[in-house]
Amino acid sequence: MTSVGIVAEGKYLTRDGVKDPKSIVHREVEENLWIKDRLSVGASTGDYFITSEYRRRSRYCAAPGLLLLGDALAFLDPVVSSGVMLALKSGHLAGEAVHEGLVAGDLSPARFTALGAAIRQGVENMRKLVHAFYDPKFSFREVIKAHPEAGGQITDCLSGDVNKDFSQLWSWIREFVPLPDDLPYGEPLVEEPAGTA
Ligand SMILES: Cc1cc2nc3c(=O)[nH]c(=O)nc-3n(C[C@H](O)[C@H](O)[C@H](O)COP(=O)(O)OP(=O)(O)OC[C@H]3O[C@@H](n4cnc5c(N)ncnc54)[C@H](O)[C@@H]3O)c2cc1C
């Protein structure tokens, strides 16, 4: 079972007065033969609905017996197309961390501290670009005109090279628009031994 959605401007989706979400989806499916063929083997079971808010974050990346990755850990607005990259990257890093944990005989949440920090760094960097993008006062062109080196850094971040220090880029962009601070999410849930809190 999986979910299927369409991303487009409301004005386009509701053209010719079509407002019902189910009719909107089926009209778009009919418009794309490849999608139509892919979906022809399945049956629709759920409700149809419209949303404009996609973001969510999990408080912890790991708890005893549980490791969260990809969308389960953090989902950003798809506008910068970071979801698949972050899912693959977090899966790859998690594979290595779990392997090391199995070899060491220790899969406790604390073992995934570095993994959580790496994923969080990538998510937070992408998240800042998403925020800038949606600010009407933001323009890639203006930032790059003022700071030519910003061009390469923006390209790096958008292309998925997200695990590095972009603080210089954020301070250049903050000259034009505000950017959010990091959220305190994504570390492992490490419980203090009883009596130490
Ligand atoms: C409308 C929309 C547009 C997007 N556009 C882009 C884009 O252009 N570019 C981009 O990079 N990203 C895009 N994304 C984001 C991207 O699709 C996700 O970030 C990415 O698919 C996350 O991968 P994942 O493996 O974490 O999760 P998923 O791809 O959701 O995979 C999770 C899988 O687990 C299965 N599952 C769930 N529960 C269970 C269970 N109990 N047992 C067994 N299986 C289960 C699900 O069926 C699913 O197949 C978009 C997302 C949406 C919603």
The ligand as a Gaussian input file, in Angstrom:
#p B3LYP/6-31G(d) Opt

LIG

0 1
 C        3.629000      15.183000      -2.923000
 C        5.088000      14.898000      -2.703000
 C        6.034000      15.310000      -3.641000
 C        7.378000      15.030000      -3.461000
 N        8.292000      15.412000      -4.407000
 C        9.593000      15.078000      -4.246000
 C       10.560000      15.402000      -5.237000
 O       10.267000      15.979000      -6.268000
 N       11.859000      15.039000      -5.000000
 C       12.235000      14.391000      -3.863000
 O       13.443000      14.087000      -3.680000
 N       11.333000      14.075000      -2.918000
 C       10.027000      14.387000      -3.098000
 N        9.123000      14.062000      -2.141000
 C        9.593000      13.423000      -0.913000
 C        9.972000      11.965000      -1.137000
 O        8.918000      11.284000      -1.796000
 C       10.216000      11.338000       0.237000
 O       11.014000      12.198000       1.025000
 C       10.894000       9.978000       0.129000
 O       10.077000       9.112000      -0.650000
 C       11.108000       9.391000       1.513000
 O       11.552000       8.075000       1.418000
 P       11.348000       7.108000       2.629000
 O       12.008000       5.825000       2.220000
 O       11.789000       7.763000       3.902000
 O        9.785000       6.921000       2.800000
 P        8.733000       6.321000       1.768000
 O        9.165000       6.546000       0.348000
 O        7.400000       6.833000       2.204000
 O        8.830000       4.768000       2.021000
 C        8.259000       4.174000       3.162000
 C        7.685000       2.833000       2.715000
 O        7.311000       2.093000       3.882000
 C        6.068000       1.476000       3.624000
 N        5.449000       1.203000       4.924000
 C        4.823000       2.053000       5.763000
 N        4.389000       1.418000       6.857000
 C        4.763000       0.128000       6.724000
 C        4.612000      -1.034000       7.535000
 N        3.998000      -0.993000       8.718000
 N        5.129000      -2.196000       7.070000
 C        5.785000      -2.255000       5.881000
 N        5.942000      -1.179000       5.074000
 C        5.445000      -0.017000       5.483000
 C        5.299000       2.458000       2.770000
 O        4.283000       1.835000       2.036000
 C        6.420000       2.987000       1.868000
 O        6.565000       2.214000       0.702000
 C        7.779000      14.324000      -2.313000
 C        6.821000      13.902000      -1.379000
 C        5.503000      14.191000      -1.568000
 C        4.474000      13.714000      -0.561000

